[in-house]
Amino acid sequence: MSDRDSFQERIGDGLVRIGAITQVQCDHVLQLQKAGDKRLFGEIALALGYVDFQSLMNYLNKKA
């Protein structure tokens, strides 16, 4: 197993890494989740307009 296989990048970290969202936006989504928002990270980021659907799908498809 390679290091890449053993490392599961969190979606927020990945979106920041590729420049799809900022660290501040990532932190905001995480704060909302911590405060009780039960939606997935991507759902919240989409709803807030931080990332567009196509960028999110491109990232997720590359991860798979």
C-alpha positions as CSV (number, residue, x, y, z in Angstrom):
1,M,0.0,0.0,0.0
2,S,1.4,3.4,-0.9
3,D,1.3,6.5,1.3
4,R,-1.4,7.9,-1.0
5,D,-3.6,4.9,-0.3
6,S,-3.2,5.1,3.4
7,F,-3.9,8.9,3.5
8,Q,-7.5,9.9,3.2
9,E,-7.5,13.6,2.4
10,R,-10.5,15.5,3.9
11,I,-12.7,17.1,1.3
12,G,-12.1,20.6,2.7
13,D,-8.4,20.2,2.7
14,G,-8.4,18.9,-0.9
15,L,-10.6,21.8,-2.1
16,V,-8.2,24.3,-0.4
17,R,-5.2,22.5,-1.9
18,I,-6.6,22.8,-5.5
19,G,-7.7,26.4,-5.0
20,A,-11.4,25.7,-5.3
21,I,-12.1,27.4,-1.9
22,T,-10.1,29.4,0.6
23,Q,-8.9,28.2,4.0
24,V,-11.3,30.8,5.6
25,Q,-14.2,29.3,3.6
26,C,-13.2,25.8,4.7
27,D,-13.0,26.8,8.3
28,H,-16.4,28.4,8.1
29,V,-18.0,25.2,6.8
30,L,-16.3,23.2,9.5
31,Q,-17.6,25.7,12.1
32,L,-21.1,25.2,10.8
33,Q,-20.8,21.5,11.0
34,K,-19.4,21.7,14.6
35,A,-22.3,23.9,15.5
36,G,-24.7,21.2,14.5
37,D,-25.2,21.5,10.7
38,K,-25.7,17.8,9.7
39,R,-25.1,18.4,5.9
40,L,-22.0,17.1,4.2
41,F,-19.1,19.5,3.7
42,G,-19.8,19.7,0.0
43,E,-23.4,20.4,0.5
44,I,-22.7,23.3,2.8
45,A,-20.0,24.7,0.6
46,L,-22.3,24.6,-2.4
47,A,-25.2,26.2,-0.5
48,L,-22.9,29.1,0.6
49,G,-21.6,29.6,-3.0
50,Y,-18.1,28.7,-2.0
51,V,-17.7,26.1,-4.7
52,D,-19.6,25.4,-7.8
53,F,-21.1,21.9,-8.5
54,Q,-18.8,21.1,-11.4
55,S,-15.6,21.9,-9.4
56,L,-16.9,19.8,-6.5
57,M,-17.7,16.9,-8.8
58,N,-14.3,17.1,-10.6
59,Y,-12.5,16.9,-7.2
60,L,-14.6,14.0,-6.0
61,N,-14.3,12.1,-9.3
62,K,-10.5,12.4,-9.2
63,K,-10.5,11.2,-5.6
64,A,-12.4,8.0,-6.5
